[in-house]
Amino acid sequence: MMEDLRGDIVIGYVGGRPKRVNEKAIDEQWISYLGQYADVVKIPPLAFIKLFDGSIEQWIRRYPYGMPSLSEKLSALCSRYRINVLYINLPVIVPYLLLARNYIKSDLSFLLIAHSVASPFWLKQWLAIVPSLATRDILLVSSSSCRQALLNISAHYDRAEFIPLCISLQNKDRMSLSTQVPATGNNLARQQLLAIGRIENVKNTDFLLHCFAKVHTEFPQARLTIAGEYTGATPEQMAIYRHYITGLVEELDLEGVVVFPGIVEGEAKEKLFMAADLLVNFSTDPGETFGFNLLEAKAWGIPVVCTNWDGFRELVDHGHDGFLVDCCWENDYPTIDLAQAVSYCLQILSDGCLRESMSRAAKQSAQKYDYQVIVPKIVEAIYRRFGEPCDPVVSKDAIFNTPLSFCPDIYHLHHLQQFSFINDSLFSILRSPNDEPMEEWMPKAKPIIKHFCERSVERV
């Protein structure tokens, strides 16, 4: 049936690459998988910038007088590339394009993925997106926990569809390890820990180092690789955390046994997964929704130890393909059970039978996330929504100049009242800086994502 429908929809997407390496890995793979089941068209990023005459900021200053021009240019862009579905992987322009689509009453459908919800940047985007989201748009969430976070912002996000991220299971055979990674002894080969992703305070890299220091005491031959880039709201925040981590490595006497290779992609990344015996991820990031590196570990047959946080608990089967470490969020900031984290790591590293059993369970579980299983579900969702009317939640464009506190019919204001922008308009909120320290942001975001840290989440 899907082959017969191919050609009825043509999906356009922004051809540029995201700045962050983890977003590149997900987005590029996802587009390539989608292209095997639907017609996709790459559109140069410059084409979208031209819609706003080169500056979103100047366009906002002219609002609403710039609406006719933006709408006409968007319609012309769709005609030029012959698309009727637009996948936007350039989130900063999504709210404005939705506005333009609704202004001209176009039949264009938008395809969106909620990669993040409650980070400072993304929360503001979701506040601005919901009034313009139409019934024919497709909003995908990768975990039920992510969907609940959106619902805690607005009941209108009930249209979000749970379809997880996916991966290719081809060419992920760790049996060839001996030919790819130099062997230096059985113990060392069985005690390789890997953490891969952004290095930031909300990723709890400092907690990881404290955990590994205790593991290393028990297994002196153990090694830890922390791959990724330092990130943060500002260069100053990144520099402070980098200095802290560098000092912590020295303080814990981990120099030479902890390696920071930086950003890894392609073959270099594959070699890290091939060499790893355990993947660790202790993130309590408010923007976390899925944990793609946990899925990558599954595909490679690597057990994981990670926080019992948000979508992690839906991806990891505790006791079967990994362990979930308890979190507690009684105060302003989540805390993680260090003793439990150390214990779980030691169990996997010291018990070869357990490690092999978890490896087999991980590979088996990964089958559910094969792109050949997941992508057809996405295409079916697009076709199903394609015939729906283009009725936005709010038909009045003036909503973008209305204070948030005046919109109880759209937002759960009791979950937002702790934010300073509660009396600001959506335009003001979108233009506000995202440099608030996480220590101050997390207590404010807690009403929206408190369930990230609860012990059980209903599975979809």
C-alpha positions as CSV (number, residue, x, y, z in Angstrom):
1,M,0.0,0.0,0.0
2,M,2.8,2.4,0.9
3,E,4.5,2.0,-2.5
4,D,1.3,2.9,-4.2
5,L,1.0,6.1,-2.2
6,R,4.6,7.1,-2.7
7,G,4.6,10.3,-4.7
8,D,1.4,11.6,-3.2
9,I,3.5,13.4,-0.6
10,V,6.8,15.1,-1.1
11,I,8.7,16.1,2.1
12,G,11.0,19.1,2.0
13,Y,13.7,19.6,4.7
14,V,16.4,22.1,5.5
15,G,19.6,20.9,3.9
16,G,22.1,22.4,6.4
17,R,23.8,20.4,9.2
18,P,23.0,21.0,12.9
19,K,25.8,22.5,14.9
20,R,25.9,19.8,17.6
21,V,27.4,16.5,16.6
22,N,24.7,14.4,18.3
23,E,22.0,16.3,16.4
24,K,23.9,15.7,13.2
25,A,24.1,12.0,13.8
26,I,20.4,11.6,14.5
27,D,19.1,14.0,11.8
28,E,21.2,12.8,8.9
29,Q,20.5,9.2,9.6
30,W,16.8,9.9,10.1
31,I,16.5,11.7,6.8
32,S,18.3,8.9,4.9
33,Y,15.9,6.4,6.4
34,L,12.9,8.5,5.6
35,G,14.1,8.8,2.0
36,Q,13.8,5.1,1.5
37,Y,10.0,5.2,2.1
38,A,9.0,8.7,0.9
39,D,10.0,11.3,-1.6
40,V,12.3,13.8,0.2
41,V,13.7,17.1,-1.2
42,K,16.7,19.0,0.3
43,I,16.2,22.7,0.4
44,P,19.2,25.0,1.0
45,P,19.2,26.9,4.3
46,L,19.6,30.2,2.5
47,A,16.2,29.7,0.9
48,F,14.6,29.9,4.3
49,I,16.7,32.9,5.4
50,K,15.4,34.7,2.3
51,L,11.8,34.2,3.4
52,F,12.6,36.7,6.2
53,D,14.6,39.1,4.0
54,G,17.7,37.9,5.7
55,S,16.8,38.7,9.3
56,I,14.1,37.2,11.6
57,E,14.7,40.0,14.1
58,Q,13.8,42.7,11.5
59,W,10.8,40.7,10.4
60,I,9.5,40.5,14.0
61,R,9.8,44.3,14.2
62,R,7.6,44.7,11.2
63,Y,5.0,42.2,12.5
64,P,2.2,41.9,11.5
65,Y,2.9,43.9,8.3
66,G,5.4,41.4,7.1
67,M,2.9,38.5,7.3
68,P,1.6,38.7,3.6
69,S,5.2,38.8,2.2
70,L,6.3,35.8,4.4
71,S,3.3,33.8,3.5
72,E,3.6,34.4,-0.2
73,K,7.3,33.5,-0.2
74,L,6.6,30.3,1.8
75,S,3.9,29.3,-0.7
76,A,6.3,30.1,-3.6
77,L,9.0,28.0,-1.9
78,C,6.7,25.0,-1.7
79,S,5.7,25.4,-5.3
80,R,9.3,25.7,-6.5
81,Y,10.3,22.5,-4.8
82,R,6.9,20.8,-5.3
83,I,6.5,19.9,-1.6
84,N,3.4,19.5,0.5
85,V,5.1,18.4,3.7
86,L,7.8,20.4,5.4
87,Y,10.2,18.8,8.0
88,I,11.9,21.6,9.8
89,N,15.2,20.7,11.5
90,L,15.9,24.4,12.0
91,P,13.8,25.0,15.0
92,V,14.3,28.7,15.4
93,I,12.1,29.4,12.4
94,V,9.3,26.9,13.1
95,P,6.9,29.3,15.0
96,Y,7.1,31.9,12.2
97,L,6.6,29.4,9.4
98,L,3.5,28.0,11.1
99,L,2.2,31.5,11.4
100,A,2.7,32.1,7.7
101,R,1.1,28.8,6.7
102,N,-2.0,29.6,8.7
103,Y,-2.1,33.2,7.5
104,I,-2.4,32.1,3.9
105,K,-4.5,29.1,4.8
106,S,-2.2,26.8,2.9
107,D,-2.6,23.0,2.9
108,L,1.1,22.5,3.8
109,S,1.7,20.0,6.5
110,F,4.6,20.3,9.0
111,L,6.5,17.3,10.3
112,L,8.2,18.0,13.7
113,I,10.1,15.9,16.2
114,A,10.3,16.8,19.9
115,H,14.0,16.1,20.4
116,S,13.9,18.3,23.5
117,V,11.2,19.9,25.7
118,A,12.2,21.7,28.8
119,S,15.6,23.2,28.1
120,P,15.5,27.1,28.1
121,F,15.6,27.3,24.3
122,W,13.1,24.5,23.6
123,L,10.5,25.3,26.2
124,K,10.1,28.7,24.6
125,Q,9.8,27.1,21.2
126,W,7.0,24.8,22.3
127,L,5.2,27.7,23.9
128,A,5.2,29.4,20.5
129,I,4.5,26.4,18.4
130,V,1.3,25.1,20.0
131,P,-1.1,28.0,19.1
132,S,-0.3,27.5,15.4
133,L,-0.1,23.8,15.2
134,A,-2.8,22.4,12.9
135,T,-4.7,19.1,12.9
136,R,-2.8,18.0,9.7
137,D,0.6,18.6,11.2
138,I,2.6,15.6,12.5
139,L,4.4,16.0,15.8
140,L,6.5,13.0,16.8
141,V,7.7,12.2,20.3
142,S,10.2,9.5,21.1
143,S,9.0,8.6,24.5
144,S,5.8,8.8,26.5
145,S,7.6,10.8,29.1
146,C,8.4,13.4,26.5
147,R,4.7,13.5,25.4
148,Q,3.7,14.1,29.1
149,A,6.1,17.0,29.3
150,L,4.4,18.6,26.3
151,L,1.0,18.0,27.8
152,N,2.2,19.7,31.0
153,I,2.7,22.8,28.9
154,S,-0.6,22.6,26.9
155,A,-3.4,20.1,26.6
156,H,-3.4,20.8,22.9
157,Y,-0.3,18.7,22.6
158,D,-2.5,15.6,22.8
159,R,-2.0,15.4,19.1
160,A,1.6,14.4,19.6
161,E,2.3,10.8,18.3
162,F,4.6,8.4,20.1
163,I,7.0,6.9,17.5
164,P,10.6,6.4,18.8
165,L,13.8,7.3,17.1
166,C,15.3,4.5,15.0
167,I,18.7,3.1,14.0
168,S,20.2,0.8,11.3
169,L,21.3,-2.5,12.7
170,Q,23.7,-3.3,9.9
171,N,27.5,-3.4,10.3
172,K,27.3,-3.4,14.1
173,D,29.2,-6.6,14.8
174,R,31.5,-6.5,17.8
175,M,32.8,-10.0,17.0
176,S,35.5,-8.4,14.8
177,L,36.9,-6.5,17.8
178,S,40.2,-8.3,17.8
179,T,41.0,-7.1,14.3
180,Q,39.9,-3.5,15.0
181,V,41.2,-2.7,18.6
182,P,44.6,-3.7,19.9
183,A,44.4,-6.4,22.6
184,T,46.3,-5.6,25.8
185,G,45.1,-8.3,28.1
186,N,41.8,-9.9,29.0
187,N,41.0,-7.8,32.0
188,L,41.6,-4.5,30.1
189,A,39.5,-5.7,27.2
190,R,36.6,-6.4,29.5
191,Q,36.7,-3.1,31.5
192,Q,36.3,-0.4,28.9
193,L,33.6,2.2,29.9
194,L,32.3,4.6,27.4
195,A,30.3,7.9,27.8
196,I,29.4,9.6,24.6
197,G,27.5,12.9,24.2
198,R,27.6,16.5,25.3
199,I,29.9,17.4,28.3
200,E,27.9,19.8,30.5
201,N,26.8,20.1,34.1
202,V,23.3,18.7,33.3
203,K,24.9,15.7,31.8
204,N,26.6,15.2,35.2
205,T,30.1,14.4,33.8
206,D,31.4,15.3,37.3
207,F,29.2,12.6,38.9
208,L,30.5,10.1,36.2
209,L,34.1,10.9,37.3
210,H,33.3,10.3,41.0
211,C,31.6,7.0,40.0
212,F,34.5,5.9,37.9
213,A,37.0,6.8,40.6
214,K,35.4,4.2,42.9
215,V,35.1,1.7,40.0
216,H,38.8,2.2,39.2
217,T,39.7,1.5,42.9
218,E,38.2,-2.0,42.5
219,F,39.4,-2.5,38.9
220,P,42.7,-0.6,38.4
221,Q,42.9,-1.7,34.8
222,A,39.5,-0.1,34.0
223,R,39.5,2.8,31.5
224,L,36.9,5.4,30.7
225,T,36.4,7.3,27.5
226,I,34.3,10.4,27.6
227,A,33.6,11.4,24.0
228,G,31.9,14.6,23.0
229,E,32.1,18.4,23.0
230,Y,31.8,20.8,25.9
231,T,28.5,22.7,25.7
232,G,26.6,25.3,27.7
233,A,24.4,28.4,27.5
234,T,27.4,30.7,27.2
235,P,31.2,30.4,26.5
236,E,31.8,31.4,30.1
237,Q,29.7,28.5,31.4
238,M,31.5,26.1,29.2
239,A,34.9,27.4,30.3
240,I,34.0,27.1,34.0
241,Y,32.8,23.6,33.6
242,R,35.8,22.5,31.5
243,H,38.1,23.9,34.2
244,Y,36.1,22.1,36.9
245,I,36.3,18.7,35.1
246,T,40.0,19.1,34.3
247,G,40.7,19.8,38.0
248,L,38.5,16.9,39.1
249,V,40.4,14.4,36.9
250,E,43.6,15.5,38.7
251,E,42.0,15.5,42.1
252,L,40.6,12.0,41.7
253,D,44.0,10.8,40.4
254,L,42.4,9.7,37.1
255,E,45.0,11.2,34.7
256,G,45.9,8.6,32.1
257,V,42.9,6.4,32.8
258,V,40.2,8.8,31.6
259,V,40.4,9.9,28.0
260,F,38.6,12.9,26.3
261,P,38.9,12.4,22.5
262,G,36.5,15.2,21.8
263,I,33.9,14.9,19.0
264,V,33.9,11.5,17.4
265,E,32.1,10.6,14.2
266,G,32.1,7.8,11.6
267,E,34.7,5.2,11.9
268,A,36.2,6.7,15.1
269,K,32.9,6.5,16.8
270,E,32.3,2.9,15.6
271,K,35.7,1.9,17.1
272,L,34.7,3.3,20.5
273,F,31.5,1.3,20.5
274,M,33.4,-1.9,19.3
275,A,35.8,-1.5,22.2
276,A,33.3,-0.7,24.9
277,D,32.1,-3.2,27.5
278,L,29.8,-0.8,29.3
279,L,28.1,2.5,28.3
280,V,27.3,5.0,31.1
281,N,25.0,8.0,30.9
282,F,24.1,9.9,34.1
283,S,22.3,12.8,32.5
284,T,19.5,14.7,34.3
285,D,19.2,17.2,31.4
286,P,15.8,18.9,31.4
287,G,15.8,18.7,27.6
288,E,16.5,15.0,27.5
289,T,13.8,13.0,25.8
290,F,15.2,9.7,24.6
291,G,19.0,9.0,24.9
292,F,20.1,8.1,21.4
293,N,23.5,6.8,22.6
294,L,21.6,4.3,24.7
295,L,20.0,3.0,21.5
296,E,23.3,2.9,19.8
297,A,24.6,0.8,22.7
298,K,21.7,-1.6,22.2
299,A,22.5,-2.0,18.5
300,W,26.1,-2.8,19.4
301,G,25.1,-5.2,22.2
302,I,26.6,-3.1,25.0
303,P,25.0,-3.1,28.4
304,V,24.3,0.3,30.0
305,V,24.2,1.9,33.4
306,C,22.2,5.1,33.2
307,T,20.0,7.4,35.3
308,N,16.3,6.4,35.8
309,W,15.5,9.6,34.0
310,D,12.8,10.6,31.4
311,G,12.9,8.4,28.3
312,F,15.9,6.4,29.5
313,R,13.6,4.2,31.6
314,E,11.5,3.4,28.5
315,L,14.6,2.4,26.5
316,V,16.5,0.4,29.1
317,D,15.0,-2.8,30.5
318,H,16.3,-2.7,34.1
319,G,18.1,-5.9,35.0
320,H,17.9,-7.3,31.5
321,D,20.0,-5.1,29.1
322,G,21.3,-2.6,31.7
323,F,20.6,-0.9,35.0
324,L,18.7,2.2,35.9
325,V,20.2,4.3,38.7
326,D,17.7,5.9,41.1
327,C,17.3,9.7,41.0
328,C,15.7,12.0,43.6
329,W,14.3,15.4,43.0
330,E,13.1,16.6,46.4
331,N,15.0,19.9,46.3
332,D,15.8,22.3,43.5
333,Y,18.1,20.0,41.6
334,P,18.0,16.2,40.9
335,T,20.5,14.0,42.8
336,I,21.7,10.5,41.7
337,D,22.5,7.5,44.0
338,L,26.3,7.3,43.7
339,A,26.6,4.0,45.7
340,Q,24.0,2.4,43.4
341,A,25.7,3.6,40.3
342,V,29.0,2.2,41.4
343,S,27.5,-1.1,42.4
344,Y,25.7,-1.6,39.0
345,C,28.9,-0.8,37.1
346,L,30.9,-3.3,39.2
347,Q,28.3,-6.0,38.7
348,I,28.5,-5.8,34.9
349,L,32.3,-5.5,34.8
350,S,32.9,-8.3,37.2
351,D,30.3,-10.8,36.0
352,G,31.0,-12.1,32.5
353,C,27.9,-14.2,32.4
354,L,25.7,-11.2,33.3
355,R,27.5,-9.0,30.8
356,E,27.0,-11.6,28.0
357,S,23.3,-12.0,28.9
358,M,22.7,-8.3,28.9
359,S,24.6,-8.0,25.6
360,R,22.2,-10.5,24.0
361,A,19.2,-8.9,25.5
362,A,20.3,-5.5,24.2
363,K,20.8,-6.8,20.6
364,Q,17.4,-8.4,20.8
365,S,15.7,-5.3,22.1
366,A,17.3,-3.2,19.4
367,Q,15.2,-5.0,16.8
368,K,12.2,-2.9,17.9
369,Y,14.0,0.3,16.9
370,D,15.2,-0.9,13.4
371,Y,14.4,1.9,11.0
372,Q,12.7,-0.6,8.8
373,V,10.2,-1.1,11.6
374,I,9.9,2.6,12.7
375,V,10.0,4.6,9.5
376,P,6.9,3.0,7.9
377,K,5.0,4.0,11.0
378,I,6.1,7.6,10.4
379,V,5.0,7.6,6.8
380,E,1.7,6.0,7.7
381,A,1.2,8.8,10.3
382,I,1.9,11.4,7.6
383,Y,-0.6,9.9,5.2
384,R,-3.2,9.6,8.0
385,R,-2.9,13.3,8.9
386,F,-2.5,14.5,5.3
387,G,-6.3,14.5,4.7
388,E,-7.1,16.5,7.9
389,P,-8.1,20.1,7.8
390,C,-5.6,22.9,8.5
391,D,-7.3,24.2,11.7
392,P,-4.8,25.8,14.1
393,V,-5.4,25.8,17.9
394,V,-5.8,29.6,17.7
395,S,-7.0,31.3,14.6
396,K,-5.9,34.9,15.6
397,D,-2.4,35.9,14.8
398,A,-2.6,38.5,17.6
399,I,-1.9,35.7,20.1
400,F,1.9,36.3,19.5
401,N,1.5,39.8,20.9
402,T,-0.6,38.7,23.9
403,P,0.9,38.1,27.4
404,L,1.2,34.4,28.2
405,S,-0.8,34.9,31.4
406,F,-3.8,36.0,29.3
407,C,-4.0,32.6,27.6
408,P,-5.4,30.0,30.1
409,D,-7.3,28.3,27.3
410,I,-4.0,27.4,25.6
411,Y,-1.5,26.9,28.5
412,H,-1.4,25.2,31.9
413,L,-0.4,28.5,33.5
414,H,0.1,26.8,37.0
415,H,3.0,25.0,35.5
416,L,4.5,28.2,34.0
417,Q,3.9,30.8,36.7
418,Q,7.4,30.5,38.2
419,F,9.0,31.8,35.0
420,S,9.8,35.5,34.7
421,F,8.3,35.6,31.2
422,I,4.8,34.6,32.3
423,N,3.6,38.2,31.6
424,D,5.5,38.5,28.3
425,S,4.2,37.9,24.8
426,L,5.4,35.0,22.7
427,F,7.5,37.3,20.5
428,S,9.2,38.6,23.5
429,I,9.8,35.2,25.0
430,L,11.3,33.9,21.7
431,R,13.7,36.8,21.6
432,S,14.8,36.5,25.2
433,P,18.3,35.1,26.0
434,N,18.7,31.4,27.0
435,D,21.7,31.9,29.2
436,E,20.1,31.3,32.6
437,P,22.3,28.9,34.7
438,M,20.8,25.4,35.1
439,E,20.9,25.7,38.9
440,E,18.3,28.5,38.5
441,W,16.4,27.0,35.6
442,M,15.8,23.5,36.9
443,P,13.5,24.5,39.9
444,K,11.4,26.5,37.4
445,A,11.1,23.7,35.0
446,K,10.3,21.1,37.7
447,P,6.4,21.4,37.4
448,I,6.7,20.5,33.7
449,I,9.2,17.6,34.0
450,K,9.0,16.4,37.6
451,H,7.8,13.1,36.2
452,F,11.2,12.7,34.6
453,C,12.6,11.6,38.0
454,E,9.7,9.5,39.2
455,R,10.2,5.8,39.6
456,S,7.5,4.7,37.1
457,V,6.2,6.1,33.9
458,E,3.3,4.7,32.0
459,R,4.5,3.1,28.8
460,V,2.7,3.8,25.5
